[in-house]
């Protein structure tokens, strides 16, 4: 096999946490492949990274909801002499509202992107990650730790991401691959508007900037941590959800969401 250039592949890189992670990886000397649907935003990000003196990221404009998306990413990497050393599964979205009332097709698309695509990419690139002794950073959520009346499907998808990531952390760790689940609380990004979450819905003390979340996620991945929960208040919420009886957690979240 010819020598391939190691890269960090980041999905959902056009804005928010994904863009912040791209900047952190670039600032730490990693060559990047940025994947998202929106070409103009990816170009702006690639331009900014190059202007800071880093290698220009390779951009793949792609809708990850397409059935062959993961294969197309793999093919393009191979054709351009690149190989994944790090994989950042950041692409995903949520929807607020009672599950039975929300659009069924959109909720199934959410499962497809948040769960299937993340899983397929993680497994598809596992061999190259072992070869490169790299890692996987899966962006989950504090929602991973609790059921979510009012965002039922989103919470369920993030619970899967956390469980899957923790298992891969154990399975691949012995082969030199770091796997970390990044579980942020509320972050003021486009995600909120896309999900239909009102402004100031979450208490301000739970919020963290995309830049801080990205820095903590990157640091946790490089340290080989299994789970990273940015912010002491969010850590407390996550562990409280594990300690309290499930019915109490459901009651509390239902009161908050009004679902």
PyMOL commands that set and color helices and strands:
alter all, ss='L'
color gray80, all
select helices_A, chain A and resi 16-27+39-51+69-79+104-124+126-132+142-145+152-173+190-195+204-206+210-222+232-243+246-257
alter helices_A, ss='H'
color red, helices_A
select strands_A, chain A and resi 5-11+32-36+58-61+82-89+135-139+178-182+227-228
alter strands_A, ss='S'
color yellow, strands_A
deselect
rebuild
show_as cartoon
